[in-house]
Amino acid sequence: MDTKTLRLQNDFIPEMKRFATLFLQMAPAPVIMEAIGNIPDWPASEGQERLYSALCRLYTYPLSLKYVQYFNKLVTRQIEDSGHYWQEDLAELILGFSCEGCVQLDGDCFAGFLLPKSSGQGSDVICCGVQRAHNLVGMRTWGAGMLWCEIFFNCGELFKDMCVLELGSGVGMTGLVAARSHGPPASVIMTDFTHDVLQNLQRNIDLDAETGGERSTFVHSCKLDWNDVCKGTWRESITANAQHQRCVDAITDFDVLLAADCTYSEDIATALLATIEVFLTQNPRENACALVASCIRSMETWMHFVHSVRASAVLDHYHISDWGHSFGGLGSAGVGNPSGRAQFFCEDRERIRMYCLVLKGRPLPSFLTANAVDSSATYFETEV
């Protein structure tokens, strides 16, 4: 497939755009089938023609073979159970979104995400290589990272001209969406630790550079071991490359430190908080902050992180979950994004919590309050 065609020249109607977004993301079956059921005239022939027309304009790298086959099976069953005829050309088109030769055991494949063009005309597709069968947490997307993507989707100038450092970047989707936002950051440095994850991360960064066209944001990846940060030896651990010094500069002099779903065990949560304390303490920028989003999967592990935050001798904390969820319509303040619903599928969305960490005595960063959905709503709390 021509790598220069990962974009849509025309926008979809809302129902079709919702389906396309979830399909490329390989959302779970109940979610994607609910979306396809909202397509006008579905599953009659007119609705099938709408879907065919939309899929013809959707270009991406191969999705999971197993996922595409299962989706095709569900759609076939739904059409036949409703008494309509299944259009063979639509089935052939759907199956064409997988590539049997490069997908094995539901492993190496690509998840895609639709982002609106800054012109408002059409959408771009960001693709990230993922390995759905891999046992490394950094080889797939996670709910909290997708919530950040949704915030960037709705609030394109959140990090405008800022230097962003991401910890635990995984496949890189969160950082890439931030770099492609309408008011892009000056730089996005994505970090992780294991060899396989870093290799895949850099591949995704390079792929985005090839398929997404010119970008003004400097984007790069590097190895960062949180244990080395705590020992003060992290500079030596960064893999030497042409951008080595620029990565070091970005890590020591950032505006925003970003972390998503990095509290999945007590030792990881402890190392994350210690790393944040070190980097914020050494950062010369007065308004530097850390933004942490995590899904509560184990209450015991989560409370370990919460208690550690409260006990920190150098950090103050703000609970910003309502602010973040308001962009997807879940904030308790009762407001949502202009479309009235979420753009992306976020696993366990309602269990995602978000915090802003700053050095003791420093206020909540003004760029958060300036980019609220409803300026009159109360989003921010000082207690975890």
matplotlib code that plots the C-alpha trace (Angstrom):
import matplotlib.pyplot as plt

x = [0.0, 1.2, 2.5, 1.6, -2.2, -2.9, -5.5, -9.1, -9.8, -13.4, -15.0, -17.6, -21.0, -20.8, -22.1, -19.7, -16.8, -17.5, -17.5, -14.3, -12.5, -13.5, -12.7, -9.2, -8.6, -9.8, -12.3, -14.1, -16.9, -19.8, -18.5, -17.9, -21.2, -23.1, -21.4, -22.2, -25.9, -26.0, -25.2, -28.3, -30.3, -28.1, -28.2, -30.3, -28.6, -28.5, -26.6, -24.2, -23.5, -22.8, -20.3, -18.7, -18.3, -16.7, -14.3, -13.2, -11.9, -10.1, -6.5, -4.3, -1.7, -2.9, -5.2, -5.2, -6.2, -8.1, -9.9, -10.9, -12.1, -14.2, -15.7, -16.6, -18.3, -20.4, -21.5, -22.4, -24.5, -26.3, -27.2, -28.4, -30.4, -32.2, -33.3, -31.1, -28.7, -24.9, -23.1, -20.1, -18.0, -18.4, -17.2, -14.2, -13.4, -13.5, -11.2, -8.8, -8.0, -5.9, -2.8, -2.4, 1.2, 2.3, 0.0, 0.7, -1.2, -2.9, 0.5, 2.2, -0.4, -1.3, -3.9, -5.1, -6.6, -8.5, -7.5, -9.2, -7.1, -6.3, -8.2, -11.3, -11.5, -11.0, -9.0, -5.5, -4.8, -2.1, -0.9, 1.0, 2.4, 1.1, 1.4, -1.9, -0.5, 2.7, 3.2, 5.0, 2.6, 4.4, 3.4, -0.3, -2.5, -4.1, -7.2, -5.5, -3.3, -6.3, -8.0, -5.1, -5.4, -9.1, -8.1, -5.6, -8.3, -10.7, -8.1, -5.5, -3.5, -3.1, 0.6, 1.2, 5.0, 5.8, 8.4, 6.7, 8.4, 6.5, 7.4, 6.4, 5.5, 4.8, 3.8, 3.9, 0.3, -0.2, 2.9, 2.3, -1.3, 0.1, 2.7, 0.0, -2.4, -3.6, -1.4, 1.6, 4.3, 7.8, 9.1, 7.9, 10.4, 9.0, 10.8, 10.6, 12.9, 12.9, 14.6, 11.6, 9.3, 11.9, 12.4, 8.7, 8.3, 11.0, 9.5, 6.1, 7.7, 9.5, 6.3, 4.4, 7.1, 6.7, 2.9, 1.8, 3.7, 5.9, 5.5, 6.9, 7.3, 10.6, 9.8, 12.2, 12.5, 15.2, 15.8, 15.1, 15.5, 13.6, 16.0, 18.9, 17.0, 16.8, 20.5, 21.4, 23.0, 20.2, 22.2, 24.7, 21.9, 20.4, 21.3, 23.9, 22.5, 22.6, 19.8, 21.4, 22.1, 18.7, 17.0, 19.0, 18.2, 14.4, 14.4, 16.1, 14.1, 10.5, 7.2, 5.1, 5.9, 3.2, 2.5, -0.4, -1.1, 2.2, 0.9, 0.0, 2.2, 3.4, 7.1, 6.4, 4.2, 6.9, 9.6, 7.3, 6.7, 10.4, 11.3, 8.7, 10.1, 13.7, 12.8, 10.5, 13.0, 15.9, 13.7, 14.5, 11.1, 8.8, 5.6, 6.8, 4.3, 3.6, 0.3, -0.5, -3.5, -4.1, -6.9, -7.7, -7.3, -6.2, -7.5, -4.6, -2.0, -3.8, -4.1, -0.4, 0.2, -2.3, -0.8, 2.7, 1.6, 0.0, 3.2, 5.6, 7.8, 8.3, 5.1, 1.6, -1.2, -4.4, -7.2, -8.0, -10.2, -13.3, -11.3, -10.0, -13.2, -15.2, -13.7, -15.3, -18.6, -18.0, -17.1, -19.3, -19.5, -22.1, -20.5, -18.9, -17.2, -19.1, -20.1, -21.6, -19.7, -16.2, -14.1, -12.0, -12.6, -10.9, -10.8, -12.5, -13.0, -15.0, -12.1, -9.4, -8.1, -6.0, -3.6, -1.4, 1.7, 3.8, 6.5, 5.3, 3.8, 3.3, -0.2, -2.1, -0.7, -2.7, -2.8, -5.1, -7.7, -7.4, -8.4, -11.5, -14.6, -16.7, -14.9, -17.7, -17.4, -15.4, -13.0, -9.9, -9.5, -6.4, -7.2, -6.5]
y = [0.0, 3.5, 5.0, 8.4, 7.7, 7.3, 10.0, 10.8, 13.5, 13.9, 13.8, 11.2, 11.7, 11.4, 7.8, 6.6, 8.5, 6.9, 3.4, 4.1, 5.3, 2.2, -0.2, 1.1, 1.0, -2.6, -1.9, -4.8, -6.6, -5.1, -1.6, -1.9, -3.6, -0.9, 1.7, -0.1, -0.4, 3.4, 3.7, 5.0, 2.3, -0.5, -3.5, -2.9, -2.6, 1.2, 0.9, -1.6, 0.7, 3.5, 1.3, 0.2, 3.8, 4.8, 1.8, 2.5, 5.9, 4.5, 3.5, 2.0, -0.6, -4.2, -4.7, -8.0, -10.9, -12.5, -9.3, -8.6, -12.2, -12.1, -8.7, -10.0, -13.0, -10.8, -8.5, -11.5, -13.0, -9.7, -9.1, -12.6, -12.7, -9.5, -11.1, -9.0, -10.1, -9.7, -7.8, -9.9, -6.9, -5.5, -8.7, -8.8, -5.2, -5.8, -8.9, -6.7, -4.7, -7.7, -9.1, -12.8, -12.7, -10.2, -11.1, -14.2, -15.5, -12.1, -10.6, -8.0, -5.6, -2.0, 0.1, 3.2, 6.4, 9.2, 12.8, 15.8, 18.0, 21.5, 22.8, 21.1, 19.3, 15.5, 13.4, 12.0, 8.4, 7.8, 4.1, 2.4, -1.1, -3.2, -6.8, -7.9, -11.3, -10.0, -10.2, -6.9, -4.1, -1.6, -3.4, -2.4, 0.7, 1.3, 3.2, 6.1, 6.8, 6.9, 9.3, 11.6, 11.2, 12.2, 15.3, 16.3, 15.6, 18.1, 20.5, 20.9, 23.7, 22.3, 21.8, 24.5, 25.3, 23.3, 20.7, 17.4, 14.4, 11.1, 8.3, 4.7, 5.6, 2.1, 2.1, 5.9, 6.6, 9.3, 11.2, 11.0, 12.3, 15.2, 16.0, 16.0, 18.2, 21.5, 23.7, 21.3, 21.2, 22.3, 18.8, 15.4, 13.0, 9.5, 7.1, 3.5, 0.8, -2.6, -3.3, -4.7, -1.8, 0.8, -0.8, -0.8, 2.8, 4.2, 2.3, 3.9, 7.4, 6.8, 5.4, 8.5, 10.7, 8.8, 8.8, 11.9, 14.5, 17.2, 18.0, 21.0, 19.1, 17.5, 13.9, 11.3, 8.2, 7.2, 4.6, 5.8, 3.5, 4.9, 3.1, 5.0, 8.2, 7.6, 6.7, 9.8, 7.8, 8.1, 10.3, 7.4, 5.0, 6.9, 5.1, 7.2, 8.5, 11.6, 13.2, 12.1, 15.6, 17.0, 14.2, 14.9, 18.6, 17.8, 15.5, 18.1, 21.1, 20.2, 22.0, 18.9, 15.4, 12.9, 9.4, 7.1, 3.7, 3.5, 2.5, -1.1, -2.5, -1.1, -1.1, 0.5, 3.2, 3.9, 4.2, 6.5, 8.9, 8.9, 9.8, 12.6, 14.0, 14.0, 15.5, 18.3, 19.1, 19.5, 21.3, 25.0, 25.9, 27.6, 26.1, 22.6, 19.9, 16.2, 14.9, 11.3, 9.3, 5.7, 3.1, 1.6, -2.2, -3.1, -0.9, -2.0, -0.9, 2.3, 3.3, 2.6, 5.3, 7.6, 7.3, 7.8, 11.0, 12.4, 11.6, 13.2, 15.8, 17.8, 17.6, 19.1, 17.3, 18.3, 15.9, 16.7, 13.7, 15.7, 18.1, 15.2, 13.2, 16.3, 16.1, 12.7, 13.5, 11.7, 14.6, 14.9, 18.6, 17.5, 18.8, 17.0, 17.5, 19.2, 15.9, 14.7, 11.4, 10.0, 9.9, 6.8, 3.6, 3.9, 0.6, 1.0, 4.7, 5.3, 3.9, 6.3, 8.9, 11.9, 14.0, 17.0, 17.0, 20.2, 21.2, 22.2, 25.7, 26.0, 26.6, 24.5, 25.3, 28.0, 26.1, 23.5, 26.0, 28.0, 24.8, 23.7, 22.7, 24.9, 27.8, 28.1, 24.4, 23.2, 20.6, 20.8, 19.5, 19.7, 16.4, 13.0]
z = [0.0, -0.8, 2.4, 1.2, 1.2, 4.9, 5.0, 4.0, 1.5, 2.6, 6.0, 7.0, 8.4, 12.2, 12.4, 9.7, 11.3, 14.6, 13.0, 11.1, 14.2, 16.2, 13.3, 12.8, 16.5, 16.6, 19.3, 21.0, 19.2, 21.2, 20.8, 17.0, 16.4, 18.3, 16.1, 12.8, 14.0, 14.0, 10.3, 8.5, 6.7, 8.2, 7.5, 4.3, 1.0, 1.3, 4.6, 3.1, 0.3, 2.8, 4.6, 1.3, 0.2, 3.5, 3.6, 0.0, 1.2, 4.3, 3.9, 6.6, 7.2, 8.0, 10.9, 12.9, 10.7, 13.5, 14.3, 10.7, 10.2, 13.4, 12.5, 9.0, 10.7, 13.0, 10.2, 8.0, 10.8, 11.5, 7.9, 7.3, 10.6, 9.6, 6.3, 4.0, 1.3, 2.0, -0.7, -1.6, -2.7, 0.9, 2.4, 0.1, 1.0, 4.7, 4.5, 2.5, 5.7, 6.9, 5.4, 6.0, 5.0, 7.7, 10.6, 12.6, 15.6, 16.0, 16.7, 14.6, 13.1, 13.0, 14.9, 13.2, 14.6, 12.7, 13.5, 11.9, 9.7, 11.1, 8.0, 9.2, 5.8, 6.0, 8.4, 8.8, 9.9, 12.4, 12.4, 15.1, 15.1, 17.9, 19.0, 20.5, 21.5, 23.1, 26.8, 27.1, 28.3, 26.0, 22.8, 22.8, 23.5, 26.9, 28.0, 29.8, 26.8, 24.5, 26.9, 26.4, 22.6, 23.0, 24.9, 22.2, 19.6, 21.3, 22.6, 19.9, 21.4, 24.9, 24.6, 21.9, 21.6, 24.7, 25.4, 26.3, 27.9, 28.0, 30.3, 29.5, 25.9, 24.7, 21.1, 21.0, 20.1, 22.8, 21.9, 18.1, 18.5, 20.7, 18.0, 15.3, 17.3, 15.7, 18.0, 18.1, 20.8, 20.1, 20.9, 22.1, 23.6, 24.1, 26.4, 27.5, 28.7, 27.0, 23.7, 21.9, 23.0, 22.0, 18.6, 17.9, 19.3, 16.9, 14.0, 14.7, 14.9, 11.6, 10.1, 11.1, 9.6, 6.3, 6.2, 8.0, 6.0, 7.4, 11.0, 12.9, 16.2, 16.9, 17.8, 19.0, 21.3, 23.8, 26.5, 30.0, 33.1, 36.1, 38.4, 36.8, 37.3, 41.0, 41.1, 39.1, 36.2, 33.6, 31.2, 30.7, 30.0, 27.1, 23.8, 22.0, 18.7, 16.6, 18.7, 22.1, 23.4, 22.3, 24.1, 27.3, 27.0, 26.6, 29.6, 31.9, 30.6, 29.8, 30.3, 30.7, 31.8, 30.6, 31.9, 31.0, 32.6, 34.4, 37.9, 37.2, 40.0, 43.3, 42.4, 39.0, 40.7, 43.3, 40.6, 38.5, 41.4, 42.3, 38.7, 38.6, 41.9, 40.5, 37.2, 38.6, 41.3, 38.7, 36.1, 35.8, 34.4, 36.9, 35.6, 34.8, 35.8, 35.5, 34.2, 35.2, 34.0, 35.1, 35.0, 38.4, 37.8, 41.3, 44.1, 46.4, 43.8, 43.1, 46.8, 47.1, 44.5, 46.0, 49.5, 48.0, 46.3, 49.5, 51.4, 48.9, 50.6, 47.4, 45.4, 45.5, 43.6, 41.9, 40.9, 37.3, 36.3, 35.7, 33.5, 31.4, 31.2, 30.3, 26.8, 26.4, 28.1, 31.3, 33.7, 36.8, 36.0, 33.4, 30.2, 27.3, 24.0, 21.2, 19.6, 22.9, 22.9, 23.0, 19.8, 20.7, 22.6, 26.0, 27.9, 31.3, 30.7, 33.8, 36.0, 34.6, 37.1, 36.2, 38.4, 37.9, 40.1, 40.7, 43.1, 46.6, 46.7, 43.0, 41.5, 39.0, 35.5, 33.8, 30.4, 32.1, 33.3, 30.0, 28.1, 30.0, 28.1, 30.4, 32.1, 34.7, 35.8, 38.8, 37.5, 39.7, 43.3, 45.5, 47.3, 45.7]

ax = plt.figure().add_subplot(projection="3d")
ax.plot(x, y, z, "-o")
ax.set_aspect("equal")
plt.show()
